[in-house]
Amino acid sequence: MRKLILIITILLLGKVCYPQTNFTYTYDAAGNRIKRELKVVTQNAMFPVNDTVETALFDNEQEETHAFEHNTGDAFPTILYPNPTYGQFTLDLPDFKPGEKGYIILYSQMGKIIVHQKYVSASQYFDISNVLPGFYVAHIMVNDKLVIKKIIKN
């Protein structure tokens, strides 16, 4: 009985503690996917002030929706070099104009965010020499268009 209660508690706690992500897709008449929308629901936790944290009260949920254009190639030209890298790499976006809204998020294999930075110029330098060698994924967004690039660090 204790094991059952423990399992149910863990499942319910996982549902409450972690943000939820939902994708919705739009298709054309031929059945091709033309649009993908990402809906992220995050919850703000308010913990007691004292040293013991026993309960978390979730007061409000915030919802964000991002729409991504779907095409077979990159949504915009991107040049990432050198790849594989020993710690430093450059990301060039030739069509990027000052004032456009853009950012890059670099994820590890485990989904941990390594870099989350706004993109401010057509060419930007990144230093990841402080992370372990391995495989990383870069999500580059400019004006709600997404390009995903793979980076290998030696």
mmCIF file of the C-alpha atoms, coordinates in Angstrom:
data_MODEL
# 
_entry.id   MODEL 
# 
loop_
_atom_site.group_PDB 
_atom_site.id 
_atom_site.type_symbol 
_atom_site.label_atom_id 
_atom_site.label_alt_id 
_atom_site.label_comp_id 
_atom_site.label_asym_id 
_atom_site.label_entity_id 
_atom_site.label_seq_id 
_atom_site.pdbx_PDB_ins_code 
_atom_site.Cartn_x 
_atom_site.Cartn_y 
_atom_site.Cartn_z 
_atom_site.occupancy 
_atom_site.B_iso_or_equiv 
_atom_site.pdbx_formal_charge 
_atom_site.auth_seq_id 
_atom_site.auth_comp_id 
_atom_site.auth_asym_id 
_atom_site.auth_atom_id 
_atom_site.pdbx_PDB_model_num 
ATOM 1   C CA . MET A 1 1   ? 0.000  0.000  0.000   1.00 0.00 ? 1   MET A CA 1 
ATOM 2   C CA . ARG A 1 2   ? 2.861  2.368  0.840   1.00 0.00 ? 2   ARG A CA 1 
ATOM 3   C CA . LYS A 1 3   ? 4.473  1.701  -2.526  1.00 0.00 ? 3   LYS A CA 1 
ATOM 4   C CA . LEU A 1 4   ? 1.233  2.543  -4.327  1.00 0.00 ? 4   LEU A CA 1 
ATOM 5   C CA . ILE A 1 5   ? 0.850  5.815  -2.428  1.00 0.00 ? 5   ILE A CA 1 
ATOM 6   C CA . LEU A 1 6   ? 4.500  6.666  -3.113  1.00 0.00 ? 6   LEU A CA 1 
ATOM 7   C CA . ILE A 1 7   ? 4.131  5.984  -6.851  1.00 0.00 ? 7   ILE A CA 1 
ATOM 8   C CA . ILE A 1 8   ? 0.958  8.072  -7.102  1.00 0.00 ? 8   ILE A CA 1 
ATOM 9   C CA . THR A 1 9   ? 2.603  10.914 -5.174  1.00 0.00 ? 9   THR A CA 1 
ATOM 10  C CA . ILE A 1 10  ? 5.644  10.882 -7.460  1.00 0.00 ? 10  ILE A CA 1 
ATOM 11  C CA . LEU A 1 11  ? 3.488  10.908 -10.585 1.00 0.00 ? 11  LEU A CA 1 
ATOM 12  C CA . LEU A 1 12  ? 1.339  13.777 -9.340  1.00 0.00 ? 12  LEU A CA 1 
ATOM 13  C CA . LEU A 1 13  ? 4.373  15.734 -8.136  1.00 0.00 ? 13  LEU A CA 1 
ATOM 14  C CA . GLY A 1 14  ? 6.027  15.356 -11.541 1.00 0.00 ? 14  GLY A CA 1 
ATOM 15  C CA . LYS A 1 15  ? 2.914  16.733 -13.222 1.00 0.00 ? 15  LYS A CA 1 
ATOM 16  C CA . VAL A 1 16  ? 2.863  19.801 -10.954 1.00 0.00 ? 16  VAL A CA 1 
ATOM 17  C CA . CYS A 1 17  ? 6.584  20.615 -10.784 1.00 0.00 ? 17  CYS A CA 1 
ATOM 18  C CA . TYR A 1 18  ? 7.647  20.506 -14.421 1.00 0.00 ? 18  TYR A CA 1 
ATOM 19  C CA . PRO A 1 19  ? 6.549  22.840 -17.212 1.00 0.00 ? 19  PRO A CA 1 
ATOM 20  C CA . GLN A 1 20  ? 4.310  21.346 -19.844 1.00 0.00 ? 20  GLN A CA 1 
ATOM 21  C CA . THR A 1 21  ? 4.967  21.678 -23.553 1.00 0.00 ? 21  THR A CA 1 
ATOM 22  C CA . ASN A 1 22  ? 2.370  21.089 -26.238 1.00 0.00 ? 22  ASN A CA 1 
ATOM 23  C CA . PHE A 1 23  ? 2.792  21.253 -29.993 1.00 0.00 ? 23  PHE A CA 1 
ATOM 24  C CA . THR A 1 24  ? -0.117 21.889 -32.337 1.00 0.00 ? 24  THR A CA 1 
ATOM 25  C CA . TYR A 1 25  ? 0.267  21.380 -36.055 1.00 0.00 ? 25  TYR A CA 1 
ATOM 26  C CA . THR A 1 26  ? -1.522 22.864 -39.072 1.00 0.00 ? 26  THR A CA 1 
ATOM 27  C CA . TYR A 1 27  ? -1.702 20.952 -42.362 1.00 0.00 ? 27  TYR A CA 1 
ATOM 28  C CA . ASP A 1 28  ? -2.562 21.983 -45.917 1.00 0.00 ? 28  ASP A CA 1 
ATOM 29  C CA . ALA A 1 29  ? -5.094 20.177 -48.137 1.00 0.00 ? 29  ALA A CA 1 
ATOM 30  C CA . ALA A 1 30  ? -2.448 17.708 -49.381 1.00 0.00 ? 30  ALA A CA 1 
ATOM 31  C CA . GLY A 1 31  ? -1.585 16.686 -45.829 1.00 0.00 ? 31  GLY A CA 1 
ATOM 32  C CA . ASN A 1 32  ? 1.742  18.515 -45.606 1.00 0.00 ? 32  ASN A CA 1 
ATOM 33  C CA . ARG A 1 33  ? 2.575  20.184 -42.318 1.00 0.00 ? 33  ARG A CA 1 
ATOM 34  C CA . ILE A 1 34  ? 2.808  23.938 -42.862 1.00 0.00 ? 34  ILE A CA 1 
ATOM 35  C CA . LYS A 1 35  ? 2.810  25.347 -39.350 1.00 0.00 ? 35  LYS A CA 1 
ATOM 36  C CA . ARG A 1 36  ? 3.900  24.224 -35.899 1.00 0.00 ? 36  ARG A CA 1 
ATOM 37  C CA . GLU A 1 37  ? 2.913  26.093 -32.753 1.00 0.00 ? 37  GLU A CA 1 
ATOM 38  C CA . LEU A 1 38  ? 4.676  25.557 -29.454 1.00 0.00 ? 38  LEU A CA 1 
ATOM 39  C CA . LYS A 1 39  ? 2.576  26.177 -26.360 1.00 0.00 ? 39  LYS A CA 1 
ATOM 40  C CA . VAL A 1 40  ? 4.580  26.339 -23.133 1.00 0.00 ? 40  VAL A CA 1 
ATOM 41  C CA . VAL A 1 41  ? 2.791  26.447 -19.795 1.00 0.00 ? 41  VAL A CA 1 
ATOM 42  C CA . THR A 1 42  ? 4.915  27.472 -16.839 1.00 0.00 ? 42  THR A CA 1 
ATOM 43  C CA . GLN A 1 43  ? 3.854  27.795 -13.259 1.00 0.00 ? 43  GLN A CA 1 
ATOM 44  C CA . ASN A 1 44  ? 5.174  30.305 -10.760 1.00 0.00 ? 44  ASN A CA 1 
ATOM 45  C CA . ALA A 1 45  ? 5.900  28.696 -7.426  1.00 0.00 ? 45  ALA A CA 1 
ATOM 46  C CA . MET A 1 46  ? 5.606  30.573 -4.148  1.00 0.00 ? 46  MET A CA 1 
ATOM 47  C CA . PHE A 1 47  ? 7.448  28.880 -1.317  1.00 0.00 ? 47  PHE A CA 1 
ATOM 48  C CA . PRO A 1 48  ? 7.222  29.617 2.414   1.00 0.00 ? 48  PRO A CA 1 
ATOM 49  C CA . VAL A 1 49  ? 9.821  32.060 3.750   1.00 0.00 ? 49  VAL A CA 1 
ATOM 50  C CA . ASN A 1 50  ? 11.041 29.880 6.598   1.00 0.00 ? 50  ASN A CA 1 
ATOM 51  C CA . ASP A 1 51  ? 13.831 27.318 6.225   1.00 0.00 ? 51  ASP A CA 1 
ATOM 52  C CA . THR A 1 52  ? 11.552 24.325 5.717   1.00 0.00 ? 52  THR A CA 1 
ATOM 53  C CA . VAL A 1 53  ? 9.980  24.056 2.312   1.00 0.00 ? 53  VAL A CA 1 
ATOM 54  C CA . GLU A 1 54  ? 7.072  21.697 2.711   1.00 0.00 ? 54  GLU A CA 1 
ATOM 55  C CA . THR A 1 55  ? 4.488  22.865 0.199   1.00 0.00 ? 55  THR A CA 1 
ATOM 56  C CA . ALA A 1 56  ? 4.480  24.854 -2.985  1.00 0.00 ? 56  ALA A CA 1 
ATOM 57  C CA . LEU A 1 57  ? 1.486  26.956 -3.888  1.00 0.00 ? 57  LEU A CA 1 
ATOM 58  C CA . PHE A 1 58  ? 1.111  27.563 -7.608  1.00 0.00 ? 58  PHE A CA 1 
ATOM 59  C CA . ASP A 1 59  ? -0.792 30.784 -7.944  1.00 0.00 ? 59  ASP A CA 1 
ATOM 60  C CA . ASN A 1 60  ? -0.915 31.411 -11.664 1.00 0.00 ? 60  ASN A CA 1 
ATOM 61  C CA . GLU A 1 61  ? 0.014  29.839 -14.932 1.00 0.00 ? 61  GLU A CA 1 
ATOM 62  C CA . GLN A 1 62  ? 1.681  31.723 -17.751 1.00 0.00 ? 62  GLN A CA 1 
ATOM 63  C CA . GLU A 1 63  ? 1.181  30.553 -21.286 1.00 0.00 ? 63  GLU A CA 1 
ATOM 64  C CA . GLU A 1 64  ? 3.390  31.366 -24.261 1.00 0.00 ? 64  GLU A CA 1 
ATOM 65  C CA . THR A 1 65  ? 2.725  30.412 -27.858 1.00 0.00 ? 65  THR A CA 1 
ATOM 66  C CA . HIS A 1 66  ? 5.366  30.453 -30.590 1.00 0.00 ? 66  HIS A CA 1 
ATOM 67  C CA . ALA A 1 67  ? 4.546  29.672 -34.207 1.00 0.00 ? 67  ALA A CA 1 
ATOM 68  C CA . PHE A 1 68  ? 7.255  28.200 -36.411 1.00 0.00 ? 68  PHE A CA 1 
ATOM 69  C CA . GLU A 1 69  ? 7.204  28.091 -40.184 1.00 0.00 ? 69  GLU A CA 1 
ATOM 70  C CA . HIS A 1 70  ? 7.848  24.627 -41.530 1.00 0.00 ? 70  HIS A CA 1 
ATOM 71  C CA . ASN A 1 71  ? 9.927  24.074 -44.625 1.00 0.00 ? 71  ASN A CA 1 
ATOM 72  C CA . THR A 1 72  ? 12.303 21.395 -45.773 1.00 0.00 ? 72  THR A CA 1 
ATOM 73  C CA . GLY A 1 73  ? 15.415 23.580 -45.588 1.00 0.00 ? 73  GLY A CA 1 
ATOM 74  C CA . ASP A 1 74  ? 16.507 26.237 -43.134 1.00 0.00 ? 74  ASP A CA 1 
ATOM 75  C CA . ALA A 1 75  ? 14.014 29.037 -42.512 1.00 0.00 ? 75  ALA A CA 1 
ATOM 76  C CA . PHE A 1 76  ? 16.880 31.521 -43.004 1.00 0.00 ? 76  PHE A CA 1 
ATOM 77  C CA . PRO A 1 77  ? 20.545 31.158 -44.003 1.00 0.00 ? 77  PRO A CA 1 
ATOM 78  C CA . THR A 1 78  ? 22.846 30.185 -41.133 1.00 0.00 ? 78  THR A CA 1 
ATOM 79  C CA . ILE A 1 79  ? 26.572 29.527 -41.119 1.00 0.00 ? 79  ILE A CA 1 
ATOM 80  C CA . LEU A 1 80  ? 28.078 27.881 -38.044 1.00 0.00 ? 80  LEU A CA 1 
ATOM 81  C CA . TYR A 1 81  ? 31.842 27.320 -37.989 1.00 0.00 ? 81  TYR A CA 1 
ATOM 82  C CA . PRO A 1 82  ? 34.120 25.625 -37.041 1.00 0.00 ? 82  PRO A CA 1 
ATOM 83  C CA . ASN A 1 83  ? 32.149 22.476 -36.461 1.00 0.00 ? 83  ASN A CA 1 
ATOM 84  C CA . PRO A 1 84  ? 33.477 20.354 -34.745 1.00 0.00 ? 84  PRO A CA 1 
ATOM 85  C CA . THR A 1 85  ? 34.859 22.975 -32.401 1.00 0.00 ? 85  THR A CA 1 
ATOM 86  C CA . TYR A 1 86  ? 37.356 22.984 -29.551 1.00 0.00 ? 86  TYR A CA 1 
ATOM 87  C CA . GLY A 1 87  ? 35.394 25.564 -27.584 1.00 0.00 ? 87  GLY A CA 1 
ATOM 88  C CA . GLN A 1 88  ? 34.777 28.656 -29.690 1.00 0.00 ? 88  GLN A CA 1 
ATOM 89  C CA . PHE A 1 89  ? 32.480 28.952 -32.678 1.00 0.00 ? 89  PHE A CA 1 
ATOM 90  C CA . THR A 1 90  ? 30.978 31.712 -34.790 1.00 0.00 ? 90  THR A CA 1 
ATOM 91  C CA . LEU A 1 91  ? 27.389 31.914 -35.952 1.00 0.00 ? 91  LEU A CA 1 
ATOM 92  C CA . ASP A 1 92  ? 26.709 34.042 -39.020 1.00 0.00 ? 92  ASP A CA 1 
ATOM 93  C CA . LEU A 1 93  ? 23.215 35.048 -40.100 1.00 0.00 ? 93  LEU A CA 1 
ATOM 94  C CA . PRO A 1 94  ? 23.733 36.946 -43.384 1.00 0.00 ? 94  PRO A CA 1 
ATOM 95  C CA . ASP A 1 95  ? 20.108 38.151 -43.618 1.00 0.00 ? 95  ASP A CA 1 
ATOM 96  C CA . PHE A 1 96  ? 19.920 39.348 -39.984 1.00 0.00 ? 96  PHE A CA 1 
ATOM 97  C CA . LYS A 1 97  ? 19.147 43.057 -39.685 1.00 0.00 ? 97  LYS A CA 1 
ATOM 98  C CA . PRO A 1 98  ? 19.620 45.210 -36.562 1.00 0.00 ? 98  PRO A CA 1 
ATOM 99  C CA . GLY A 1 99  ? 16.354 45.573 -34.701 1.00 0.00 ? 99  GLY A CA 1 
ATOM 100 C CA . GLU A 1 100 ? 15.109 42.089 -35.531 1.00 0.00 ? 100 GLU A CA 1 
ATOM 101 C CA . LYS A 1 101 ? 14.119 39.854 -32.646 1.00 0.00 ? 101 LYS A CA 1 
ATOM 102 C CA . GLY A 1 102 ? 16.452 36.873 -32.384 1.00 0.00 ? 102 GLY A CA 1 
ATOM 103 C CA . TYR A 1 103 ? 18.090 34.575 -29.873 1.00 0.00 ? 103 TYR A CA 1 
ATOM 104 C CA . ILE A 1 104 ? 20.058 31.356 -29.599 1.00 0.00 ? 104 ILE A CA 1 
ATOM 105 C CA . ILE A 1 105 ? 19.595 28.538 -27.100 1.00 0.00 ? 105 ILE A CA 1 
ATOM 106 C CA . LEU A 1 106 ? 22.269 25.847 -26.897 1.00 0.00 ? 106 LEU A CA 1 
ATOM 107 C CA . TYR A 1 107 ? 21.183 22.546 -25.320 1.00 0.00 ? 107 TYR A CA 1 
ATOM 108 C CA . SER A 1 108 ? 23.255 19.625 -24.053 1.00 0.00 ? 108 SER A CA 1 
ATOM 109 C CA . GLN A 1 109 ? 22.298 16.020 -24.811 1.00 0.00 ? 109 GLN A CA 1 
ATOM 110 C CA . MET A 1 110 ? 20.392 15.891 -21.539 1.00 0.00 ? 110 MET A CA 1 
ATOM 111 C CA . GLY A 1 111 ? 18.333 18.978 -22.432 1.00 0.00 ? 111 GLY A CA 1 
ATOM 112 C CA . LYS A 1 112 ? 20.186 21.344 -20.108 1.00 0.00 ? 112 LYS A CA 1 
ATOM 113 C CA . ILE A 1 113 ? 20.444 24.917 -21.398 1.00 0.00 ? 113 ILE A CA 1 
ATOM 114 C CA . ILE A 1 114 ? 24.121 25.818 -21.902 1.00 0.00 ? 114 ILE A CA 1 
ATOM 115 C CA . VAL A 1 115 ? 23.687 29.207 -23.629 1.00 0.00 ? 115 VAL A CA 1 
ATOM 116 C CA . HIS A 1 116 ? 20.593 31.418 -23.797 1.00 0.00 ? 116 HIS A CA 1 
ATOM 117 C CA . GLN A 1 117 ? 21.494 34.692 -25.439 1.00 0.00 ? 117 GLN A CA 1 
ATOM 118 C CA . LYS A 1 118 ? 19.889 37.391 -27.577 1.00 0.00 ? 118 LYS A CA 1 
ATOM 119 C CA . TYR A 1 119 ? 21.214 37.697 -31.083 1.00 0.00 ? 119 TYR A CA 1 
ATOM 120 C CA . VAL A 1 120 ? 22.231 41.296 -31.827 1.00 0.00 ? 120 VAL A CA 1 
ATOM 121 C CA . SER A 1 121 ? 24.413 41.267 -34.965 1.00 0.00 ? 121 SER A CA 1 
ATOM 122 C CA . ALA A 1 122 ? 24.812 39.346 -38.229 1.00 0.00 ? 122 ALA A CA 1 
ATOM 123 C CA . SER A 1 123 ? 27.914 37.580 -36.876 1.00 0.00 ? 123 SER A CA 1 
ATOM 124 C CA . GLN A 1 124 ? 28.257 36.502 -33.269 1.00 0.00 ? 124 GLN A CA 1 
ATOM 125 C CA . TYR A 1 125 ? 31.046 34.657 -31.426 1.00 0.00 ? 125 TYR A CA 1 
ATOM 126 C CA . PHE A 1 126 ? 30.335 32.062 -28.728 1.00 0.00 ? 126 PHE A CA 1 
ATOM 127 C CA . ASP A 1 127 ? 32.675 30.447 -26.214 1.00 0.00 ? 127 ASP A CA 1 
ATOM 128 C CA . ILE A 1 128 ? 31.716 27.025 -24.869 1.00 0.00 ? 128 ILE A CA 1 
ATOM 129 C CA . SER A 1 129 ? 35.179 26.001 -23.726 1.00 0.00 ? 129 SER A CA 1 
ATOM 130 C CA . ASN A 1 130 ? 33.883 25.553 -20.167 1.00 0.00 ? 130 ASN A CA 1 
ATOM 131 C CA . VAL A 1 131 ? 31.531 22.678 -21.126 1.00 0.00 ? 131 VAL A CA 1 
ATOM 132 C CA . LEU A 1 132 ? 32.433 19.029 -21.596 1.00 0.00 ? 132 LEU A CA 1 
ATOM 133 C CA . PRO A 1 133 ? 33.178 17.591 -25.028 1.00 0.00 ? 133 PRO A CA 1 
ATOM 134 C CA . GLY A 1 134 ? 30.104 16.158 -26.687 1.00 0.00 ? 134 GLY A CA 1 
ATOM 135 C CA . PHE A 1 135 ? 27.135 16.785 -28.907 1.00 0.00 ? 135 PHE A CA 1 
ATOM 136 C CA . TYR A 1 136 ? 25.056 19.972 -28.531 1.00 0.00 ? 136 TYR A CA 1 
ATOM 137 C CA . VAL A 1 137 ? 21.954 21.326 -30.286 1.00 0.00 ? 137 VAL A CA 1 
ATOM 138 C CA . ALA A 1 138 ? 21.505 25.019 -31.111 1.00 0.00 ? 138 ALA A CA 1 
ATOM 139 C CA . HIS A 1 139 ? 18.020 26.471 -31.553 1.00 0.00 ? 139 HIS A CA 1 
ATOM 140 C CA . ILE A 1 140 ? 18.339 29.751 -33.444 1.00 0.00 ? 140 ILE A CA 1 
ATOM 141 C CA . MET A 1 141 ? 15.202 31.900 -33.640 1.00 0.00 ? 141 MET A CA 1 
ATOM 142 C CA . VAL A 1 142 ? 14.787 35.076 -35.674 1.00 0.00 ? 142 VAL A CA 1 
ATOM 143 C CA . ASN A 1 143 ? 11.336 36.663 -35.960 1.00 0.00 ? 143 ASN A CA 1 
ATOM 144 C CA . ASP A 1 144 ? 9.550  33.432 -34.928 1.00 0.00 ? 144 ASP A CA 1 
ATOM 145 C CA . LYS A 1 145 ? 11.443 31.353 -37.501 1.00 0.00 ? 145 LYS A CA 1 
ATOM 146 C CA . LEU A 1 146 ? 13.428 28.453 -36.088 1.00 0.00 ? 146 LEU A CA 1 
ATOM 147 C CA . VAL A 1 147 ? 16.619 26.810 -37.346 1.00 0.00 ? 147 VAL A CA 1 
ATOM 148 C CA . ILE A 1 148 ? 18.163 23.874 -35.479 1.00 0.00 ? 148 ILE A CA 1 
ATOM 149 C CA . LYS A 1 149 ? 21.884 23.183 -35.836 1.00 0.00 ? 149 LYS A CA 1 
ATOM 150 C CA . LYS A 1 150 ? 24.053 20.448 -34.334 1.00 0.00 ? 150 LYS A CA 1 
ATOM 151 C CA . ILE A 1 151 ? 27.405 21.321 -32.756 1.00 0.00 ? 151 ILE A CA 1 
ATOM 152 C CA . ILE A 1 152 ? 30.149 18.885 -31.810 1.00 0.00 ? 152 ILE A CA 1 
ATOM 153 C CA . LYS A 1 153 ? 32.673 19.963 -29.196 1.00 0.00 ? 153 LYS A CA 1 
ATOM 154 C CA . ASN A 1 154 ? 35.966 18.053 -29.119 1.00 0.00 ? 154 ASN A CA 1 
# 
